[in-house]
Amino acid sequence: MEEYPICPQCALENTYFDGSVFVCPDCGLEWTAEEQEAGVADSTPRDSNGTELMDGDAVTVIKDLKVKGSSMVIKRGTKVKSIRLTENPEEVDCRIDGSGIVLKTCFLKKG
C-alpha cells in the first residue's frame, strides 16, 4: 500500500493521488507534488474554499462535527459569528451555545 502525505490544510490522513494532484476529500484541498516537496506553508487562516479569514468574521459549519469530551454535535449549517483567530492558522476560537470551542478552518465556510 502506498503512503500518501497528510493534508497540509486540515492535517487529516484521508488523502489520495488523482493523476496529477493530491486530493483531500475532507476539506477539498488539491496540491501538487512540487508544492509538497517545496513545503509551501501558508500561515494565513483560510476556510474550506480558500477564502482568507479575519477576526470577527461570520462563518458557517459545512459538516456535522462531534465535540470531543461531550455529547454535543455541531450541525451542518450552524452559523458562527465573531470568530477569533488563534496562533495556529488551521484553528479558530468561537462561542457556540454559550460554550467556547476551537474549530478547524477546513470545516468552515466564510459568510
C-alpha positions as CSV (number, residue, x, y, z in Angstrom):
1,M,0.0,0.0,0.0
2,E,1.4,3.4,-1.0
3,E,1.8,6.1,1.6
4,Y,0.2,9.5,0.9
5,P,1.0,12.7,2.7
6,I,-1.3,14.3,5.3
7,C,-3.3,17.2,4.1
8,P,-1.4,20.5,4.7
9,Q,-4.7,22.4,5.3
10,C,-6.7,20.1,7.7
11,A,-3.9,17.7,8.8
12,L,-6.1,14.6,8.2
13,E,-4.7,11.5,6.6
14,N,-7.5,10.6,4.2
15,T,-5.7,11.8,1.1
16,Y,-5.2,10.3,-2.3
17,F,-3.4,10.9,-5.6
18,D,-5.6,11.8,-8.6
19,G,-3.3,11.5,-11.5
20,S,-1.6,14.9,-11.2
21,V,-2.6,16.3,-7.8
22,F,-3.0,15.1,-4.3
23,V,-6.6,15.5,-3.0
24,C,-8.1,15.7,0.5
25,P,-11.8,14.6,0.4
26,D,-12.4,16.0,3.9
27,C,-11.6,19.7,3.1
28,G,-11.4,19.6,-0.7
29,L,-7.8,20.9,-0.9
30,E,-5.8,19.9,-4.0
31,W,-2.0,20.3,-4.2
32,T,0.8,19.2,-6.5
33,A,3.9,17.1,-5.7
34,E,6.1,20.2,-6.3
35,E,4.1,22.1,-3.6
36,Q,4.5,19.2,-1.3
37,E,8.3,19.0,-1.8
38,A,8.7,22.7,-1.5
39,G,6.9,22.6,1.8
40,V,4.9,25.7,1.0
41,A,3.5,26.8,4.3
42,D,0.9,29.5,4.3
43,S,0.3,31.0,7.7
44,T,-2.9,32.8,6.5
45,P,-6.0,31.2,8.0
46,R,-8.3,30.1,5.2
47,D,-11.8,28.5,5.1
48,S,-12.6,25.3,3.2
49,N,-12.9,27.3,-0.1
50,G,-9.6,29.0,0.4
51,T,-11.1,32.4,1.4
52,E,-9.0,34.3,3.9
53,L,-10.4,34.5,7.5
54,M,-10.1,37.5,9.8
55,D,-11.0,38.2,13.4
56,G,-14.7,38.9,13.8
57,D,-15.8,37.1,10.6
58,A,-19.0,35.1,10.5
59,V,-18.7,31.5,9.3
60,T,-20.9,28.5,8.6
61,V,-20.1,24.9,9.6
62,I,-20.1,22.7,6.5
63,K,-20.1,19.3,8.2
64,D,-21.7,17.8,11.3
65,L,-19.0,17.9,14.0
66,K,-18.9,15.8,17.2
67,V,-17.4,17.8,20.1
68,K,-14.7,15.8,21.9
69,G,-15.5,15.2,25.6
70,S,-19.1,16.0,25.1
71,S,-22.3,14.5,23.7
72,M,-22.8,17.8,21.8
73,V,-22.9,17.8,17.9
74,I,-22.5,20.9,15.9
75,K,-24.9,20.6,13.0
76,R,-24.0,21.4,9.4
77,G,-25.3,24.9,8.5
78,T,-24.7,26.3,12.0
79,K,-23.8,30.0,11.7
80,V,-20.9,31.2,14.0
81,K,-20.5,34.9,14.5
82,S,-17.4,36.8,15.6
83,I,-14.6,34.1,15.3
84,R,-11.2,34.8,16.8
85,L,-8.0,33.7,15.1
86,T,-5.6,31.6,17.1
87,E,-1.8,31.2,16.8
88,N,-2.5,28.1,14.7
89,P,-3.7,29.1,11.2
90,E,-5.8,25.9,11.0
91,E,-7.9,26.7,14.0
92,V,-10.3,29.4,15.1
93,D,-11.8,30.1,18.5
94,C,-15.6,30.8,18.8
95,R,-18.6,30.5,21.0
96,I,-21.5,28.1,20.2
97,D,-24.5,27.9,22.5
98,G,-22.5,29.7,25.2
99,S,-19.5,27.3,25.1
100,G,-16.1,28.3,24.0
101,I,-15.0,25.9,21.2
102,V,-12.0,25.7,18.8
103,L,-12.9,24.6,15.3
104,K,-10.7,23.6,12.4
105,T,-10.9,26.0,9.5
106,C,-11.3,23.2,6.9
107,F,-14.8,22.6,8.3
108,L,-15.9,26.3,7.9
109,K,-17.2,28.5,5.1
110,K,-17.0,32.2,5.3
111,G,-20.2,34.1,5.0
